[in-house]
């Protein structure tokens, strides 16, 4: 089957109605169609994953129109895994999305792999409805990391659910507020206050990079008012981003790095990174690189 006959689904969440998500799906669809791929935007609410007599199948209007591959821009991990069980190529894989969806899982997956990152501590787990009433552990964590420090909820996007804590009183208050929600604590990298780098990796190479800065927030995310500009990464920065994507099994990703005093540090990894901001900053259409990579990868698999 040649490229002109290929078809793909771009899967998004049916409950997220924000314009930025629909714009992203259209952006990828346009890139696919430029490569003569028949692309269909599919909401996860349009698919009914079923185990029929123990076999993974789909029900619904699209069940008889299965694509050659899927670009998965959602975090409905059970659906992604179900589609893989049906033999459909899913980019990125359900396993990679699941690991990157949780900041704690991401950092553990990259541990012991030579990835420089801020000193990080994982606090004791508690159950929903079971409040913490002993905060000595957190006093010890504060003494270990020093203040200010960063509290990051495990799940969150666009710089949300990330907090700068100035002292022990604020730390204990934040821990009480977060309650049972999974989170981690990190040293604050003062040398990177209000600035970081986003490097987009596709197929083992950096295809676009931008610098993000903020004069008003310790976070540099565009959603929080950060400004963007094109950036030429150093060899060390590019190799770190590529290494992270490789360890996590990502076909494409947005890797965020901090400016450490002694070199770049991993901030976080985005398996479903938003492509429009970096396109506006650099003029590089990462979706074109994604489609080209997927088509080449599928071609090589079919000829293996």
Helices and strands as residue ranges (DSSP letters): G 3-5, E 7-12, H 19-34, E 38-43, G 44-46, E 48-52, E 55-59, E 69-72, H 77-85, E 89-91, H 94-101, H 103-110, E 120-122, H 136-145, E 149-153, E 162-165, H 168-178, E 183-187, G 190-192, E 195-202, E 205-213, G 222-224, E 227-230, H 235-247, E 252-260, E 263-270, H 276-282, H 286-302
